[in-house]
């Protein structure tokens, strides 16, 4: 999990989930969609999962293709939406400042 979480994030995840075996606990939790209802956990996982997705896209683009075309479509769509949301946010901040 070191490639997904920083050392600090690893400890925070263990504290949130109140577990000593983070890897097996995360596997059980992420197998269902119930973790999305856990506000603290889903907010915490946002940054590490985005980082993992970005690394996946970078690595696979260098290889010339995605391991899973449906997954590639979903990830690309998600990042495009995030980019659009950031652009809208920045434009709204700029128009308010004027």
Backbone bond lengths (Angstrom), bond angles and torsions (degrees), N, CA, C in turn:
res aa  C-N    CA-C-N  psi(-1)  N-CA   C-N-CA  omega(-1)  CA-C   N-CA-C  phi
1 X - - - 1.455 - - 1.516 111.99 -
2 X 1.312 116.32 -6.25 1.459 119.78 -178.81 1.523 111.21 -62.07
3 X 1.330 117.49 -26.72 1.458 119.62 -179.77 1.521 112.54 -78.67
4 X 1.313 118.00 -13.98 1.464 121.53 177.55 1.524 110.52 -102.13
5 X 1.318 116.36 -46.16 1.463 121.79 -177.30 1.517 111.39 -103.59
6 X 1.334 115.75 143.89 1.456 119.71 167.18 1.533 106.14 -74.58
7 X 1.305 117.23 169.98 1.467 120.85 179.08 1.525 110.85 -58.79
8 X 1.322 116.08 -42.60 1.467 120.65 179.41 1.529 110.98 -65.96
9 X 1.331 117.38 -43.22 1.465 121.20 179.16 1.527 111.19 -63.18
10 X 1.319 116.42 -38.10 1.469 121.07 178.61 1.529 110.22 -58.50
11 X 1.327 116.44 -45.35 1.464 120.70 -179.85 1.529 111.21 -67.41
12 X 1.319 116.70 -40.88 1.468 121.04 178.52 1.524 110.00 -61.61
13 X 1.331 116.96 -43.87 1.469 120.72 179.02 1.525 110.71 -61.34
14 X 1.319 116.97 -42.85 1.466 120.18 177.68 1.520 110.64 -60.93
15 X 1.331 117.14 -39.52 1.466 121.22 179.36 1.531 111.59 -68.25
16 X 1.326 116.86 -42.99 1.466 120.70 -179.89 1.525 110.07 -62.27
17 X 1.326 116.15 -45.63 1.470 120.83 -176.74 1.527 112.89 -84.95
18 X 1.326 116.12 -8.46 1.465 121.71 179.85 1.527 110.89 51.45
19 X 1.340 114.48 57.36 1.456 120.54 -177.99 1.519 110.22 -141.26
20 X 1.311 115.58 155.99 1.461 120.67 174.27 1.520 110.66 -96.09
21 X 1.338 116.19 -27.60 1.463 121.06 -179.66 1.530 109.08 -105.32
22 X 1.325 115.68 82.94 1.462 121.36 -173.67 1.524 112.45 -63.17
23 X 1.313 117.39 -41.90 1.464 120.70 -174.55 1.525 111.69 -61.50
24 X 1.327 117.86 -50.36 1.472 119.03 -178.57 1.525 111.13 -68.34
25 X 1.326 117.36 -34.89 1.467 120.21 178.30 1.524 110.45 -65.72
26 X 1.332 117.24 -43.82 1.465 119.96 178.36 1.520 111.74 -63.68
27 X 1.323 117.01 -40.19 1.467 119.83 178.02 1.522 110.83 -59.08
28 X 1.322 117.39 -43.72 1.465 121.05 179.56 1.525 111.18 -65.58
29 X 1.317 116.65 -43.16 1.465 121.01 -177.24 1.525 111.57 -69.36
30 X 1.331 117.10 -44.13 1.458 120.59 -176.08 1.524 113.39 -75.52
31 X 1.331 117.43 -10.07 1.467 120.71 174.88 1.520 111.83 -71.27
32 X 1.319 116.99 -17.09 1.460 121.60 178.33 1.526 108.39 -119.40
33 X 1.307 116.89 174.22 1.460 119.84 177.30 1.527 111.49 -96.48
34 X 1.316 117.43 6.02 1.462 120.65 -176.78 1.533 112.57 -63.98
35 X 1.336 116.87 -27.19 1.464 119.41 -178.83 1.524 111.75 -63.65
36 X 1.343 117.94 -24.06 1.461 120.07 -179.61 1.524 111.72 -68.67
37 X 1.318 117.41 -21.68 1.461 121.81 177.25 1.518 113.13 -83.73
38 X 1.303 117.00 -10.74 1.467 122.68 178.77 1.526 106.94 -90.19
39 X 1.345 116.76 97.25 1.464 121.83 -171.10 1.527 112.91 -55.86
40 X 1.324 117.75 -47.87 1.466 120.70 -177.19 1.530 110.78 -63.46
41 X 1.323 117.02 -43.99 1.457 121.17 -179.00 1.527 111.60 -67.28
42 X 1.328 117.42 -45.23 1.465 119.42 -177.94 1.525 111.28 -66.66
43 X 1.321 118.13 -37.91 1.464 120.52 175.93 1.521 110.76 -64.66
44 X 1.326 116.47 -41.41 1.454 120.89 179.43 1.532 111.89 -64.49
45 X 1.330 116.97 -41.92 1.465 121.02 -175.49 1.528 113.87 -74.03
46 X 1.313 117.14 -15.11 1.465 120.78 -175.98 1.533 111.81 -55.42
47 X 1.319 118.19 -52.59 1.463 120.81 -176.98 1.535 113.03 -66.46
48 X 1.346 118.90 -48.10 1.471 117.54 178.18 1.529 113.28 -61.78
49 X 1.337 117.89 -37.15 1.462 119.72 179.83 1.525 111.58 -70.85
50 X 1.328 117.14 -37.72 1.466 119.85 175.51 1.526 110.25 -63.07
51 X 1.316 116.40 -40.74 1.465 120.82 178.64 1.530 110.47 -63.45
52 X 1.332 116.36 -42.29 1.468 120.53 178.93 1.535 110.87 -65.00
53 X 1.336 117.03 -40.85 1.469 120.59 178.45 1.528 110.76 -65.42
54 X 1.327 116.69 -41.99 1.465 120.02 179.18 1.527 110.32 -62.31
55 X 1.327 116.85 -41.76 1.465 120.02 178.65 1.529 110.23 -64.15
56 X 1.328 116.97 -40.84 1.463 121.11 178.51 1.531 109.93 -59.40
57 X 1.338 116.00 -48.64 1.462 119.57 -179.24 1.525 111.41 -62.05
58 X 1.311 116.88 -43.25 1.465 120.98 179.65 1.526 110.87 -61.74
59 X 1.324 115.51 -49.34 1.464 120.76 -177.25 1.530 111.03 -63.12
60 X 1.317 117.54 -46.17 1.455 120.99 -177.29 1.523 112.12 -71.58
61 X 1.328 117.11 -32.85 1.465 118.80 177.81 1.525 109.67 -65.35
62 X 1.314 116.98 -36.95 1.467 120.27 177.95 1.521 110.98 -66.20
63 X 1.326 116.70 -29.96 1.470 120.31 177.42 1.518 110.63 -79.03
64 X 1.326 116.44 -20.12 1.457 120.26 177.78 1.520 114.06 101.75
65 X 1.303 118.83 -3.25 1.461 120.63 178.68 1.528 109.76 -163.37
66 X 1.321 115.51 165.85 1.463 121.20 176.66 1.517 108.91 -93.89
67 X 1.316 115.21 152.89 1.460 119.32 176.31 1.524 110.72 -65.90
68 X 1.315 116.34 -32.43 1.445 122.01 -176.30 1.526 107.57 -137.30
69 X 1.329 117.82 113.28 1.462 120.27 -174.82 1.525 112.47 -64.45
70 X 1.323 117.78 -35.77 1.469 119.96 177.98 1.522 109.33 -67.02
71 X 1.319 116.04 -43.35 1.468 120.46 177.38 1.514 111.14 -61.46
72 X 1.314 116.43 -40.86 1.467 121.04 179.10 1.520 110.19 -62.46
73 X 1.329 117.22 -43.49 1.460 121.22 178.16 1.527 110.34 -60.13
74 X 1.325 116.67 -47.35 1.468 120.36 -177.76 1.523 111.47 -63.66
75 X 1.324 116.58 -44.57 1.459 119.89 -179.15 1.524 110.66 -65.66
76 X 1.334 117.13 -44.19 1.461 121.09 179.65 1.526 110.23 -62.46
77 X 1.329 117.00 -43.26 1.459 122.07 178.11 1.520 110.32 -60.28
78 X 1.341 117.24 -44.55 1.461 122.12 -179.86 1.529 110.37 -61.28
79 X 1.344 117.38 -48.19 1.456 120.06 -178.96 1.518 111.49 -65.72
80 X 1.326 117.54 -36.14 1.460 120.42 176.88 1.525 109.87 -61.83
81 X 1.333 116.97 -45.42 1.465 120.91 178.89 1.523 111.29 -62.58
82 X 1.337 117.14 -40.93 1.459 120.11 178.35 1.526 110.45 -62.82
83 X 1.330 116.53 -41.36 1.460 120.90 179.25 1.523 110.25 -62.83
84 X 1.322 117.58 -44.71 1.468 121.90 179.04 1.525 109.72 -61.79
85 X 1.332 117.35 -43.04 1.464 120.61 178.30 1.521 111.50 -61.09
86 X 1.318 117.54 -40.58 1.467 121.35 178.82 1.526 110.11 -65.81
87 X 1.338 116.21 -42.44 1.472 119.61 178.05 1.522 111.36 -60.66
88 X 1.318 117.11 -45.30 1.463 121.27 179.56 1.522 110.00 -62.16
89 X 1.327 116.74 -43.64 1.457 121.39 179.28 1.527 110.47 -60.49
90 X 1.327 117.04 -47.16 1.466 120.22 -178.26 1.528 111.26 -65.77
91 X 1.335 117.11 -38.45 1.463 119.92 177.82 1.528 110.91 -65.13
92 X 1.326 116.70 -38.90 1.464 119.13 179.73 1.528 110.74 -67.38
93 X 1.336 116.80 -36.83 1.468 120.28 177.39 1.522 110.68 -66.11
94 X 1.324 117.07 -38.58 1.459 121.80 -179.99 1.520 110.37 -67.67
95 X 1.336 117.33 -41.58 1.476 119.70 -178.30 1.510 111.08 -71.17
96 X 1.329 118.69 -29.89 1.474 121.71 177.64 1.523 109.92 -71.01
97 X 1.332 116.83 -36.70 1.457 121.49 -177.00 1.531 112.18 -69.50
98 X 1.318 117.12 -22.27 1.476 120.33 -177.00 1.454 110.64 -75.79
